[in-house]
Amino acid sequence: MKKNVMIRIDQELIEKAKELGLNISKVSENALKEYIKRLTGSNEPKESEDCSENSNWCGRRDLNPGSQRGGLTS
């Protein structure tokens, strides 16, 4: 279940995130998950969706999975 929360973010960061097409909510959620994982020392395996067949991001942490901007090309 997801819950709405209010956070305060510098206006310049919001504008830059929008310019880059970032989903601020998803980036925040993923950053919190990573930070909590580091603080608790969790070594849980990555979710299966991180390594989907169509993903160029397998094995790397993408804080905005909906955007492929700036992705590495092979």
Secondary structure, DSSP 8 states (H G I E B T S, - for coil): ----------HHHHHHHHHTT--HHHHHHHHHHHHHHHHHT------GGGG-TT-S-TTS--S-TT--TT----
